[in-house]
Amino acid sequence: MSFNIALSGVSAAQRDLDTTANNIANVNTVGFKESRAEFGDVYAQSLLAGGKTKVGDGVIAQEVAQQFSQGSLQFTNNSLDLAITGNGFFATVPGLDSRDFSYTRAGMFKLDSSNFVVNSNGDNLLGFPVNSDGTSSSVALSTTEPVSIPDSSGSPTATTEVKLKMNLPAGDEAKDPDFFNPDDTTTYNSATSVTIYDSLGDSHVQTYYFIKDSGNANEWLAVTYVDDQPLEDGATGAAANTVGAVGLGTPIRAMRLEFSTGGDFQAMYDSDDTSLPLGDATSVALGATILTNGSDPTQTITTNFALEATGSTIDEPTQYASAFEVTSLEQDGLAVGRLTGIDIDTDGLVRATYSNGTSEPIIRVALVRFANDQGLNQQSNTQWQESIDSGEALAGEATTGTFGDINSSALEQANVNLTTELIDLIIAQRNFQANSRALEINNQLNQTILNIR
């Protein structure tokens, strides 16, 4: 019997050594959770045996239990490196159409050739679909989908309106509009430009030239060019407001802006001297002469000069004694955007930014928790699967309920304390030696008995 007792001790010590060695080997494995060998004594007793004189039958390894304590964070420069602080696991699947869920704390993710987010094993990270405002449309594990980052942002949006706020200097020298020439800066007072987009997403430069009318100190002529070609103001009658009759050889239609003696914006007229509503110029078609790339030639541009009004007074544009100043210049068109960056919030919301200045919510990284983490079935590559002991997988958003936070550009290191493991290694070694010595003593006793004559 003593042989079996000592043998069980050797076997248990070997299991303890193996467990400790595995912890030490994975001290640098991201998302690894240390294990602990748990033992119980063996005490067999029959109904007729005397309990007070019964000796134990050794030791048995009951379980190698993983310890899901929090590991420290290691910060990186990769926004797709993710770490969970608190409760929860990332959910992954081995293929786009697979529902064979695996769960992990290792957040070393990257983009594959199809722009799907995968881990080092090639498994796809799962997330919840989101609405345009960033809220999740569903938080059920069955509705999760592989996280994908589009490398472009939708289709182009043609510019329809330009909003312009500026001050035209009251003290500027008046110019003769007949001598206007965009290539000669002495023939106009001020100019400003904005990039606009056609229906194909190609960019064009739209430039506004302002000329203080020599016939009236409080009136200005505004001329619009697109890609160095004049843009007519849309009027069709006899032109009363034109520029460039001498400088260009051909008169160019212009809008007339009228200010009060106090510098307030009072009226606006098209080239036919027809009064226009304050703050909104007539829509002008770009035409095939400017749009030579096959885009929609009927695209129209509306220039909104006055953006704010207080009572009956339009705040801008103005004609004050200060210098020429553009206080606001924006347009509503967009080119096709190319992916420039990825931001992931603590709640798991993935937001992509694009070269056209847009930012879109893409998806929300899903988290999963279990009633009993230690009941999970362990796989390789620091992944686990659901089991009867773990309970059913419960999905949810990070930072809600008992779910932890998601940290972007960070990785959770192994929760192994190397100093503690080295001490445990020494203890397990001593335990193994002691049980081996017990076997040796038992062997010597048996040999002594066999040698009695």
C-alpha positions as a printed NumPy array, in Angstrom:
array([[  0.   ,   0.   ,   0.   ],
       [  2.812,   2.428,   0.857],
       [  4.209,   1.934,  -2.645],
       [  0.92 ,   3.149,  -4.142],
       [  0.756,   6.106,  -1.776],
       [  4.269,   7.245,  -2.674],
       [  3.577,   6.616,  -6.366],
       [  0.46 ,   8.84 ,  -6.254],
       [  2.575,  11.538,  -4.611],
       [  5.176,  11.314,  -7.384],
       [  2.431,  11.51 , -10.014],
       [  0.833,  14.555,  -8.332],
       [  4.199,  16.284,  -7.981],
       [  4.853,  15.631, -11.676],
       [  1.478,  17.189, -12.576],
       [  2.334,  20.213, -10.429],
       [  5.728,  20.518, -12.147],
       [  4.111,  20.312, -15.592],
       [  1.542,  22.963, -14.732],
       [  4.149,  25.344, -13.326],
       [  6.453,  24.8  , -16.296],
       [  3.593,  25.57 , -18.697],
       [  2.878,  28.823, -16.851],
       [  6.522,  29.851, -17.077],
       [  6.709,  28.921, -20.77 ],
       [  3.745,  31.211, -21.549],
       [  4.846,  34.219, -19.5  ],
       [  5.026,  36.287, -22.73 ],
       [  1.887,  34.857, -24.388],
       [ -0.693,  37.61 , -24.885],
       [ -4.039,  36.801, -23.268],
       [ -2.707,  33.681, -21.518],
       [ -4.267,  32.721, -18.177],
       [ -2.177,  30.815, -15.686],
       [ -3.256,  27.385, -14.428],
       [ -3.194,  25.878, -10.98 ],
       [ -2.984,  22.154, -10.189],
       [ -5.583,  21.278,  -7.552],
       [ -5.269,  18.055,  -5.537],
       [ -7.379,  16.03 ,  -3.139],
       [ -6.563,  13.226,  -0.716],
       [ -7.693,   9.648,  -1.335],
       [ -9.398,   8.054,   1.645],
       [-11.124,   4.744,   0.938],
       [-13.063,   3.075,   3.782],
       [-15.39 ,   0.119,   3.896],
       [-18.247,  -0.433,   6.33 ],
       [-16.27 ,  -2.994,   8.322],
       [-12.968,  -1.122,   8.427],
       [-12.008,   0.812,  11.52 ],
       [-12.123,   4.523,  10.764],
       [ -9.79 ,   5.508,  13.597],
       [ -6.981,   3.331,  12.34 ],
       [ -7.444,   3.925,   8.597],
       [ -4.463,   5.42 ,   6.757],
       [ -5.024,   7.548,   3.645],
       [ -4.47 ,   6.052,   0.193],
       [ -2.482,   8.933,  -1.28 ],
       [ -3.279,  11.969,  -3.415],
       [ -5.161,  12.536,  -6.659],
       [ -5.019,  15.431,  -9.142],
       [ -8.58 ,  16.729,  -9.213],
       [ -8.258,  19.503, -11.779],
       [ -5.893,  21.864, -13.555],
       [ -7.921,  25.05 , -13.093],
       [ -7.202,  28.243, -15.029],
       [ -7.147,  31.511, -13.13 ],
       [ -8.905,  34.338, -15.03 ],
       [ -7.417,  37.234, -13.106],
       [ -6.659,  40.483, -14.962],
       [ -3.32 ,  40.714, -16.743],
       [ -1.397,  43.967, -17.043],
       [ -1.708,  46.076, -20.211],
       [  1.033,  46.591, -22.754],
       [  0.428,  49.619, -24.995],
       [  1.229,  49.491, -28.708],
       [  1.002,  51.666, -31.835],
       [ -1.549,  49.432, -33.587],
       [ -5.145,  50.629, -33.179],
       [ -6.399,  47.081, -33.883],
       [ -4.568,  45.715, -30.829],
       [ -7.361,  45.331, -28.259],
       [ -7.307,  44.546, -24.547],
       [-10.199,  43.971, -22.145],
       [-10.032,  45.419, -18.652],
       [-12.654,  43.662, -16.618],
       [-15.018,  40.846, -17.494],
       [-15.555,  39.473, -20.975],
       [-14.066,  37.67 , -23.978],
       [-13.734,  38.497, -27.654],
       [-15.801,  36.226, -29.909],
       [-14.209,  34.759, -33.047],
       [-15.153,  32.278, -35.785],
       [-12.824,  30.331, -38.123],
       [-14.664,  31.464, -41.276],
       [-17.06 ,  34.142, -42.514],
       [-20.02 ,  31.728, -42.632],
       [-19.068,  29.695, -39.562],
       [-20.978,  29.721, -36.273],
       [-18.326,  27.68 , -34.424],
       [-17.63 ,  30.301, -31.78 ],
       [-14.368,  30.542, -29.905],
       [-13.582,  33.023, -27.156],
       [-10.297,  34.702, -26.338],
       [ -8.655,  37.492, -24.353],
       [ -5.786,  37.768, -26.84 ],
       [ -6.463,  40.926, -28.863],
       [ -3.693,  40.871, -31.466],
       [ -5.904,  41.693, -34.459],
       [ -5.091,  42.902, -37.954],
       [ -6.682,  43.3  , -41.399],
       [ -6.567,  40.447, -43.877],
       [ -6.48 ,  40.803, -47.674],
       [-10.266,  41.343, -47.747],
       [-10.209,  44.019, -45.012],
       [-11.711,  41.718, -42.371],
       [-10.304,  41.909, -38.84 ],
       [ -8.632,  38.617, -37.913],
       [ -6.304,  37.31 , -35.218],
       [ -2.962,  35.572, -35.697],
       [ -4.772,  32.263, -36.228],
       [ -6.86 ,  33.736, -39.068],
       [-10.117,  33.694, -37.085],
       [-12.571,  36.532, -37.712],
       [-13.437,  38.945, -34.9  ],
       [-17.199,  39.36 , -34.374],
       [-19.156,  42.538, -33.714],
       [-22.671,  43.937, -33.467],
       [-24.136,  45.849, -36.456],
       [-24.675,  49.549, -35.683],
       [-26.989,  52.322, -36.867],
       [-25.802,  55.569, -38.45 ],
       [-25.749,  57.243, -35.001],
       [-23.447,  54.57 , -33.578],
       [-26.048,  52.697, -31.512],
       [-26.135,  48.912, -31.777],
       [-29.042,  47.517, -33.77 ],
       [-28.764,  44.213, -31.905],
       [-26.703,  42.743, -29.058],
       [-27.45 ,  39.041, -29.541],
       [-24.612,  36.641, -30.259],
       [-26.669,  35.131, -33.09 ],
       [-26.72 ,  38.487, -34.934],
       [-22.99 ,  39.189, -34.71 ],
       [-21.055,  39.474, -37.951],
       [-17.36 ,  39.501, -38.87 ],
       [-15.779,  42.924, -38.373],
       [-14.825,  44.504, -41.697],
       [-13.242,  47.915, -42.323],
       [-14.187,  49.382, -45.757],
       [-11.226,  51.04 , -47.446],
       [-13.422,  53.625, -49.156],
       [-16.342,  55.783, -48.064],
       [-19.441,  55.472, -50.196],
       [-20.012,  57.281, -53.499],
       [-19.017,  60.87 , -54.317],
       [-21.412,  63.747, -53.584],
       [-21.589,  66.585, -56.095],
       [-21.343,  70.102, -54.689],
       [-24.649,  71.992, -54.796],
       [-23.983,  74.914, -52.453],
       [-21.063,  77.064, -51.35 ],
       [-21.45 ,  79.083, -48.153],
       [-19.296,  82.198, -47.984],
       [-18.968,  84.783, -45.222],
       [-16.533,  87.652, -45.672],
       [-15.811,  91.323, -45.111],
       [-15.05 ,  93.559, -48.096],
       [-12.797,  96.523, -47.137],
       [-14.693,  99.825, -47.305],
       [-11.483, 101.776, -47.841],
       [-10.275,  99.812, -50.857],
       [ -9.567, 101.668, -54.079],
       [-12.327, 101.362, -56.674],
       [-11.498,  99.534, -59.916],
       [-12.848,  99.93 , -63.418],
       [-14.686,  96.603, -63.987],
       [-14.131,  96.825, -67.735],
       [-10.414,  96.131, -67.186],
       [-10.912,  93.045, -65.003],
       [ -8.49 ,  90.226, -65.755],
       [ -8.126,  87.267, -63.346],
       [ -4.437,  86.995, -64.312],
       [ -3.764,  90.598, -63.274],
       [ -4.123,  91.181, -59.537],
       [ -4.239,  94.954, -60.051],
       [ -7.61 ,  94.71 , -61.83 ],
       [ -9.555,  93.358, -58.848],
       [ -9.549,  93.98 , -55.096],
       [ -9.806,  90.576, -53.448],
       [-10.215,  86.887, -54.284],
       [-10.809,  83.597, -52.486],
       [-11.12 ,  79.985, -53.659],
       [-12.819,  76.753, -52.608],
       [-12.551,  73.185, -53.904],
       [-15.81 ,  71.785, -55.27 ],
       [-16.655,  68.279, -56.551],
       [-18.537,  67.054, -59.602],
       [-20.811,  64.003, -59.818],
       [-17.813,  61.695, -60.367],
       [-15.938,  62.99 , -57.338],
       [-13.336,  64.931, -59.323],
       [-12.246,  68.191, -57.725],
       [-12.432,  71.648, -59.284],
       [-11.277,  75.026, -57.99 ],
       [-14.001,  77.651, -57.76 ],
       [-12.659,  81.195, -57.323],
       [-14.539,  84.361, -56.361],
       [-13.154,  87.714, -57.552],
       [-14.463,  90.903, -55.889],
       [-14.206,  94.266, -57.638],
       [-15.177,  97.526, -55.948],
       [-17.289,  99.357, -58.497],
       [-15.849, 102.707, -59.493],
       [-19.36 , 104.013, -60.095],
       [-20.601, 103.507, -56.522],
       [-18.488, 103.415, -53.341],
       [-20.866, 100.945, -51.63 ],
       [-21.242,  98.433, -54.452],
       [-19.107,  95.459, -55.415],
       [-19.127,  93.165, -58.43 ],
       [-18.596,  89.448, -57.784],
       [-17.269,  87.2  , -60.542],
       [-17.038,  83.41 , -60.262],
       [-14.539,  81.227, -62.117],
       [-14.27 ,  77.431, -62.098],
       [-10.959,  75.951, -63.271],
       [ -9.97 ,  79.315, -64.772],
       [-13.193,  79.542, -66.78 ],
       [-15.913,  82.122, -66.034],
       [-19.118,  80.786, -64.501],
       [-22.197,  82.627, -65.706],
       [-24.705,  83.661, -63.037],
       [-27.698,  82.02 , -64.683],
       [-29.41 ,  85.198, -65.879],
       [-30.639,  85.123, -69.482],
       [-31.634,  88.722, -70.279],
       [-29.568,  91.701, -71.351],
       [-26.549,  91.91 , -69.037],
       [-26.319,  95.124, -67.033],
       [-23.546,  93.988, -64.655],
       [-20.474,  92.799, -66.528],
       [-16.714,  92.912, -66.151],
       [-13.716,  92.439, -68.416],
       [-15.01 ,  94.218, -71.536],
       [-11.525,  95.633, -72.123],
       [ -9.26 ,  93.316, -70.202],
       [-10.635,  90.066, -71.64 ],
       [-12.203,  91.256, -74.85 ],
       [-15.516,  89.552, -73.923],
       [-17.762,  90.876, -71.121],
       [-18.245,  88.449, -68.237],
       [-21.528,  88.409, -66.356],
       [-21.225,  89.403, -62.691],
       [-23.405,  89.74 , -59.598],
       [-23.68 ,  93.079, -57.818],
       [-23.551,  93.331, -54.013],
       [-24.892,  96.483, -52.396],
       [-24.044,  97.726, -48.869],
       [-25.339, 100.542, -46.706],
       [-23.177, 103.428, -45.505],
       [-22.899, 101.532, -42.231],
       [-21.393,  98.51 , -43.987],
       [-24.453,  96.229, -43.764],
       [-25.465,  93.929, -46.612],
       [-28.541,  95.473, -48.267],
       [-29.182,  93.957, -51.677],
       [-27.892,  91.563, -54.306],
       [-28.552,  91.596, -58.064],
       [-27.782,  89.207, -60.898],
       [-26.132,  90.244, -64.156],
       [-29.505,  91.395, -65.531],
       [-29.828,  93.653, -62.467],
       [-32.667,  91.518, -61.143],
       [-32.912,  91.664, -57.359],
       [-32.064,  88.378, -55.627],
       [-33.104,  87.232, -52.152],
       [-30.528,  88.268, -49.575],
       [-28.172,  85.459, -48.784],
       [-28.919,  83.24 , -51.769],
       [-27.529,  83.604, -55.271],
       [-29.111,  82.012, -58.319],
       [-28.145,  78.427, -59.084],
       [-25.647,  78.195, -61.919],
       [-25.064,  75.132, -64.11 ],
       [-21.4  ,  74.283, -64.599],
       [-21.939,  72.973, -68.133],
       [-19.972,  70.643, -70.388],
       [-17.36 ,  73.319, -71.153],
       [-16.07 ,  73.121, -67.576],
       [-16.987,  69.492, -66.853],
       [-15.061,  67.722, -69.604],
       [-14.576,  64.418, -67.721],
       [-18.012,  62.966, -68.47 ],
       [-19.652,  64.048, -65.22 ],
       [-23.17 ,  65.526, -65.08 ],
       [-23.054,  68.87 , -66.974],
       [-26.369,  69.968, -65.428],
       [-24.762,  70.176, -61.962],
       [-25.635,  73.552, -60.429],
       [-23.827,  75.598, -57.813],
       [-25.614,  77.99 , -55.45 ],
       [-23.545,  80.572, -53.593],
       [-24.937,  81.507, -50.208],
       [-23.322,  84.823, -49.205],
       [-25.279,  85.614, -46.034],
       [-25.5  ,  82.833, -43.468],
       [-26.849,  84.693, -40.47 ],
       [-29.579,  87.275, -39.968],
       [-30.697,  89.285, -36.943],
       [-34.124,  90.761, -37.493],
       [-33.972,  92.596, -40.812],
       [-30.173,  93.003, -40.734],
       [-27.961,  90.485, -42.509],
       [-24.787,  89.981, -40.483],
       [-22.54 ,  88.999, -43.385],
       [-21.144,  89.784, -45.852],
       [-20.116,  93.205, -44.57 ],
       [-18.286,  96.245, -45.848],
       [-16.342,  97.591, -42.894],
       [-13.09 ,  99.533, -42.721],
       [-11.143,  96.407, -41.759],
       [ -9.156,  94.283, -44.206],
       [-10.565,  91.64 , -46.504],
       [-11.369,  88.591, -44.396],
       [-13.109,  85.327, -45.168],
       [-14.715,  84.176, -41.916],
       [-16.407,  81.079, -43.347],
       [-16.043,  79.159, -46.612],
       [-17.502,  75.677, -46.99 ],
       [-19.17 ,  73.486, -49.587],
       [-21.389,  70.387, -49.339],
       [-19.668,  68.043, -51.854],
       [-17.489,  65.033, -51.139],
       [-14.977,  63.013, -53.086],
       [-14.628,  59.275, -52.598],
       [-12.786,  58.879, -49.297],
       [ -9.917,  56.457, -48.713],
       [ -9.342,  54.893, -45.33 ],
       [ -6.892,  56.932, -43.267],
       [ -7.473,  55.747, -39.705],
       [ -9.447,  53.567, -37.296],
       [-10.638,  54.6  , -33.838],
       [-12.099,  52.13 , -31.338],
       [-13.871,  53.521, -28.264],
       [-13.955,  51.885, -24.842],
       [-17.481,  50.651, -25.629],
       [-16.136,  48.823, -28.682],
       [-17.534,  51.176, -31.349],
       [-15.3  ,  51.037, -34.426],
       [-15.197,  54.346, -36.308],
       [-13.324,  54.739, -39.593],
       [-11.984,  58.068, -40.853],
       [-11.462,  58.753, -44.538],
       [ -9.423,  61.118, -46.678],
       [-12.513,  63.135, -47.659],
       [-12.979,  64.239, -44.054],
       [-15.824,  61.88 , -43.2  ],
       [-15.986,  59.631, -40.169],
       [-18.384,  56.676, -40.079],
       [-19.382,  54.195, -37.347],
       [-18.695,  50.747, -38.798],
       [-19.5  ,  48.131, -36.173],
       [-19.241,  47.508, -32.4  ],
       [-16.885,  44.824, -31.127],
       [-18.903,  42.201, -29.244],
       [-18.005,  40.92 , -25.778],
       [-19.148,  37.614, -24.296],
       [-19.259,  36.482, -20.67 ],
       [-20.014,  33.229, -18.843],
       [-21.41 ,  32.299, -15.454],
       [-18.341,  30.119, -14.792],
       [-15.198,  31.05 , -16.709],
       [-13.283,  28.082, -15.275],
       [-15.801,  25.738, -16.879],
       [-14.696,  26.718, -20.397],
       [-13.002,  24.098, -22.549],
       [ -9.475,  25.216, -23.302],
       [ -8.152,  25.18 , -26.879],
       [ -4.796,  26.128, -28.302],
       [ -3.853,  29.714, -29.2  ],
       [ -5.325,  31.039, -25.92 ],
       [ -8.889,  30.297, -27.029],
       [-11.765,  28.688, -25.187],
       [-15.11 ,  27.146, -26.096],
       [-18.404,  26.982, -24.279],
       [-19.194,  23.879, -22.203],
       [-21.943,  22.628, -19.914],
       [-19.899,  23.689, -16.879],
       [-19.298,  27.231, -18.183],
       [-22.937,  28.01 , -18.867],
       [-24.371,  29.657, -21.953],
       [-22.478,  32.455, -23.673],
       [-24.054,  35.867, -22.952],
       [-23.18 ,  38.648, -25.413],
       [-23.242,  42.372, -24.676],
       [-21.612,  45.751, -25.193],
       [-18.439,  46.775, -23.427],
       [-18.858,  49.175, -20.455],
       [-22.448,  47.964, -19.873],
       [-23.554,  45.768, -16.99 ],
       [-20.741,  43.522, -15.814],
       [-18.802,  43.788, -19.078],
       [-15.393,  45.434, -18.962],
       [-13.845,  48.143, -21.133],
       [-12.109,  47.685, -24.478],
       [ -8.74 ,  49.409, -24.768],
       [ -7.459,  50.137, -28.263],
       [ -3.718,  50.074, -29.002],
       [ -3.141,  47.804, -26.011],
       [ -2.647,  44.101, -25.293],
       [ -3.375,  42.133, -22.141],
       [ -0.253,  40.341, -21.   ],
       [ -0.24 ,  36.919, -19.367],
       [ -1.323,  37.01 , -15.731],
       [  1.681,  34.872, -14.745],
       [  3.814,  36.086, -11.834],
       [  7.217,  34.731, -12.732],
       [  8.627,  35.056,  -9.192],
       [  5.728,  33.073,  -7.708],
       [  6.019,  30.411, -10.403],
       [  9.744,  29.919,  -9.715],
       [  9.002,  29.42 ,  -6.018],
       [  6.211,  26.955,  -6.889],
       [  8.67 ,  25.159,  -9.148],
       [ 11.081,  24.671,  -6.239],
       [  8.273,  23.421,  -3.983],
       [  7.046,  20.958,  -6.633],
       [ 10.594,  19.731,  -7.132],
       [ 11.056,  19.137,  -3.405],
       [  7.721,  17.356,  -3.282],
       [  8.773,  15.106,  -6.14 ],
       [ 12.077,  14.331,  -4.417],
       [ 10.36 ,  13.528,  -1.115],
       [  7.91 ,  11.094,  -2.708],
       [ 10.717,   9.518,  -4.687],
       [ 12.582,   9.045,  -1.397],
       [  9.502,   7.388,   0.083],
       [  9.508,   4.898,  -2.812],
       [ 13.198,   4.226,  -2.199],
       [ 12.649,   3.6  ,   1.517],
       [  9.772,   1.236,   0.756],
       [ 11.994,  -0.646,  -1.65 ],
       [ 14.758,  -0.928,   0.965],
       [ 12.298,  -2.255,   3.56 ],
       [ 10.987,  -4.867,   1.17 ],
       [ 14.53 ,  -5.877,   0.26 ],
       [ 15.412,  -6.244,   3.964],
       [ 12.436,  -8.536,   4.528],
       [ 13.361, -10.646,   1.53 ],
       [ 16.898, -11.025,   2.88 ],
       [ 15.754, -12.48 ,   6.271],
       [ 16.731, -16.132,   6.597]])
